[in-house]
Amino acid sequence: MPARSQPAAAPPQEQQPAPAEVEPGAVDPARAEEFLHQVYAETTPAIPFPARLRQVRTEIERTGIYSHTTHELTFGARVAWRNSARCIGRLYWKSLQVRDLRHLHDPADVAQESVGHLRAATRDGRIRSTITVFAPDGPGRPGPRIHNDQLIRYAGHTNDDGTVTGDPGQVAFTDHVVSLGWPRPEPRGRFDVLPLLVTGGDGRSRLFDVPPDAVQEVPLSHPDLDWFAGMGLKWHAVPAISNMPLEIGGVVYPAAPFNGWYLDTEIGARNLADRDRYDLLPEIAERMGLDTRSVRTMWRDRAAIELVRAVTHSYDEAGVTMADHHTESERFLTHVARENEAGRKCPADWSWIVPPVSGGLTPVFHRYYDEPDDDLRPAFLPPHGI
């Protein structure tokens, strides 16, 4: 039998150098170039593309980062909203108002202009979608950070008997700011506005009170249940997310608070209804005279609907912008159709897009969506902790 031929030995592979580590705050040039291609594909900037690309490459080589033009910053912030898979209100992404405050990094300035953001967005109840962009992270110089998950949040005070006065979802943050020197209000209220906790580039954190006149609040009443107003409930007008960094073309802006306006179910079916939040459904059901001995009586469902009705009615009465879950569901599908016509995917997290009450009665329930894409940019990044 002839000897089986042996395969030729493979030549030794050349040792590949390990990829260089990117310095924290430095920009990946590929991210920057990818973003510029997107800007020039969708808009018409004043600077020709080849010239702008050379500028950005040179700046990154020299400093490790580059500065967005006002046009690029505005486009990037709006597209980050367009890419937000959990937001049902993205039909309005082109109307986002961008406050360019990239020159500010000191905590006191950040806090002052965060209050300015609230004033600019509130407009006596005619809520405007707004983002305020503070200094970015850079090599060797982190940008500022706002640790509150929203610019306006209500404190959660743990009482001696283990109960909570206020928002149970904010107990940990409340205890943290108290440990940093915030004087816990006495008497403890259900709607005590928390201070802003801002960290500067030097790593030191400071607390700043939010002035009462910057916080528009809506007292809650019900169109049919006269006793509802006597519960003393209220909620604030502007939902301004404040601890999610904004990434545009590889540049990270760790402090970039942004807001749209409330959806009725956010307040009525979540903030005030969730068992780990204000948990008001048992009290409302009791006042309504519902049979709460079994969930089969649907007492939670009936109480939740009346709570959402109260929220919607109250915001309408106060002249404060609020979306309802039926109308906004229709508008979201308009947004999906427009994105498809533009040749873009429209990622959506079904569990966030479908309203927490009457989901099956809305058109967003009865379909599938493009899966959320963590690599889609520009984007709002996961929240940073405290």
N, C-alpha and C positions, 0 to 999 in steps of 0.2 A: 504494500500500500504506500503510495507516495506520501511523503511528509507534508503535513498541513503547513501552509505558509503562515508566518507570523506577521501580524500587522506592524507596520512601521511605528516605532516609538514616537509619540507626540513630542514636538519640540517643547522645551521648558517655557512656561508662560512668563512673560516679563512681569515683574512685580509692579502693580499699579499703585501709585501714591494714594493715600487715604484722602478723601475730599477735605478741603480746608474748612475748618469750622467758621461759621459766620459770626462775627462779633455781635453781641446783643445790641439791637437798635440799628444795625446795618441793613441795607436793602439788597435783596437778591436782584441783580440786574435783569434777569429773565422776567421776573414779576413786573418790573417797571416797563420793560419793552412790550410785554403782553398787554398791559393796561393802555399804553400809548396807542397801540394798534386798535384797541377797542374805541378809544376816544375819537380817533380819526375816521374810524369806520362808521360811527353813529352821528358825529357832529362835524362842524367845519371850524376848527380853531384858526386864529389869526396867524399863528406861526406855521410855516410849512413843515410837514412831517420830518424830512431829513434833518432840517436844522434843529428841530426840537429834540429829536433822538440823539443828536450829537451833544446837545446841551446836557441832557440827562445823563448820558454815559460819562461825560467828562466830570460832572458834579459827583456822581457816585464814586468814580475812581479817586477823586480828590478828597472827598469827605466821608464816604460810606453811605451817604443818603442824598436825596435831592428834594427840592421844593416844588410842590405842585403850583401851577398857575391857578388863578382864581377860577378859570373855566374848568380846569381839570378837577379841582376840589369839588366844585358844585356838581359836575357830572358824576364824579365818583361817589359822593354822598347819596345822590338820588338813585344811582344804580344799586348801591348797597341796600337801599330800601326795596328796590325792585326785586332783589335777590332774596329777601327775607322770607323764608319758607313758612314761618309761623304767622305771618301778618295777612289778614283778610282785606285790609284797606289799601292794597298796593295800586289800585287804579289811579290814585292821585300822585304817584311817585314823581312826576315831572313838576309838581307844584311845591315841592319841599323848599322852604326858605333856608338858605345857608348863611349862618353868621360866622364869618372868617375871623377868628381870634387866635390864630396860630402863634402870635407873638406873646401870648400870655402863658406863663407857667407857674407863677407864684400862687400858693394856695389861696391867699386873700383875694387876689384878682380873679382866680377861677371861681371862688364862691360868689363874689360880687356879680360876675357876669352870668353865673348860673341863675341867680335871682333875676338878672336882666333877661335871661332866656324866658323865664316864667312870665315876666311882664310882656315881652314881645309876642309870646305865643297865646296869652290869655285874651287880650283885647276885649275886656269886658264881656267875655263869654263867646265871642266869635272866634273860636279856636283856630289857630293857623298852624299847620304842620311845619315844624322848625327844628333845625339842628344847629348846635353851637360847637365849633371845632377849636379845641385848644392845642397847645404845642405838642408836636409828635415825639415819640421816642427817637433817640439818635444814638450813635456810638458813644458810649461813656456818659450820656446825659438822658436819663429817662424823662419822659413827659409826666405831667401831673395825672393823678388818678382820683376819681370820685368814687367812694366806696358804697354810698347809698344805692340801692337798686333802682329807685326813682327819686327825683329831686324832692317830691312830696311823698312822705310816708308817715303813717301814724304809729306812735310808740306802742309797744306791748309791755305792760307792767305786771310782773308776777307778784301776786299778793301772798300774804303769810299762809293762807289756807290752800295755796296751789292754784287758785283760779287766776285768770288773766284779765286785767282791765285794759281795753284797747285791742290792738291787733296781735293775736298770738303768733302770726307769721313774722313779726318784727321783734320778738322777745330777745333773741340772741344779739341782734344789732343794737337794740336798746340797752341791754346790759353792757355791751362793749363801749358805747359812747358814754355811759354813766361811769365806767371804769376810767375813762379818759378825762373826766371832769365835768360832763354835762350834768347840771343840777336837775334831778328828776322832779317834775312838777308836782306840787302838792296843792290841793288834792289831785290825785291821779285821774286823768280824764280818758274817755274812750277815743278821743280824736286829738291827741297832743302831737303837733307836728315835730318830727325829729330834726335835729340839726344836720347840716352837711358835714361829712367827714372827708377831708381832702388831703392827699399826700403829695408833697412836692418832689422834685427831682432828687433832693437830698435824703429822701426816705422818711422825713419827719411829717407826722400827721397833725392836722389842726381841725378844730370844730368851729362851725359858723352857724348861728341861728338864721332861719329863714324868716324875714319880716312878715308879720301877719297880712299886711296889705298886698303882698305878692302872691298870696294863696287865696284864690277865689274858691269858695265852697258853696255847695248847693244843699239846703235843708230838704229832707225828703218827706214827702206827703203822698197821699194816694187819692186818685180821682173819686173813689167810692167809699173807702173805709175811713171814716172821720177820725178814728182813734190812732191811725198810723202816725200822724204828725206828732202826737204826744210821746212817741218812742224816742224822740230826740236824735234821730239819725241824720247824718249828712255825709257828703263825700266831696272830694276836691275836683276841680274842673279839668286839670291838665295831667295826663299820664306821661311824664317825661322820663324815659329810661336813661339811666346815667352811669351804669357800670359795665357797659359793653363796649370794648374798644372797636374803633373803626379802622379797617385796613383798606387802603387804596393804593394799588400799584406797588405793593411791598412796604409802603410807609404805614406805620401803625400810630394812630391817634388814640391814646388810652383814655382820654377824657373828651367825649363827644356826645353830650346829652341830646336826645332827640325825642320828639313827640308827634303823635297824630292827635286824634280825639278819641274819647271813650266809645266803646260799643256797649249797649245797654246791659248785655249779659256779663260783661267783665265785672261790673259792679254788683248787679242784682243776683247773678247766679254763681259767682265765684267769690269776690272779695267779702261780701256780706253773708254769703250762704255756706261756703265750704266749712266743713267741720273743724279744720285746723286754722280757720280764719275767724270771722266774727260769729259764725254758726247761729244765725238768727232764725232759721226755719222753725225750730221747735216753739220759740216764743210767738212768732207770727201765727203758726197753726193754732196755738192755744187761744190767742186773741180772736182768731177767726171761728173758734168753736169747733174745730175739726177733730175727728176721732184719731188720736195718735197711737192707739194701742197696737196697731198692725200697719206695716208698710203697704199692705194690700188695699188700704183705704186711699192710697195715693196722696196722703196728707203732705208729704214733702214736695211732690210735684205741684200741688195746688198752691202751697205757700210760696214756692219758688216763682211761679208765674205772677202772683200778686206782688212779690218783691220786685221783679223786673218791671212790672207795670208801674209801680211806684217810682222807680228810678227814672224811667223814660218820661213819665208825666212831670216829675219834678224838674228835670233838666229842661224840658220844653217850657215849663212855666217860668223858669229863671232866665230863659233866652240863652242857654249854654249849649253849644254844639254837641250833639250826640248822635251816633248812628244806631239804627235798630238792626237786629240780626237778620230779618227777612230782606230788607232793602240792600244791606251790605253784601249778603250772599249773592243776590242778583248782580250787583256791581262787580263782585270778584270774578264771576264768570265772564263778564265783559272784558275784564283785564286779561284773563286767560286767553280769550279769543284774540285779543289784540297782540299778545305776545306770540301766539302761534302764527298770526299773519305776518309778524316781523321776523319769523324764522328762529325764534328763541324758545327755549324751554321755559316752563314756569313751575319751578319746584314748589311743592306745597306739602306741609305736614298735616295730614288729614285730621289728626286729633286736635289740632289748633284751629284749623279752618272751619270745621263743623261746629256750630254753636252748642254750648252746653245744655241748652233747653230747646225743645222742638226741633232737634237736628234733622229728623226725617221729614219735616215739613218744609225744609229749605232745599233749594236745588244743588247746593254744594255737597249734600249728603250722597247723592245718587250717582257718583262717578269716581274714577281714579285720577290720580295726578302724577306728574313727574316727581320722582323721589327727591328729597332734599339732597343737595350736593355740597359737602363740606369744603370742596376745593373751588367752588364758584366764587369769583371775586369781581368787583369789590364786595366787601361783606362786613357785617357786624359780627365780631368774634364772641366766643363764650365769655360770660362775666368773669371779672377778676374778683378774688375774695377779699376779706377784710384782714 
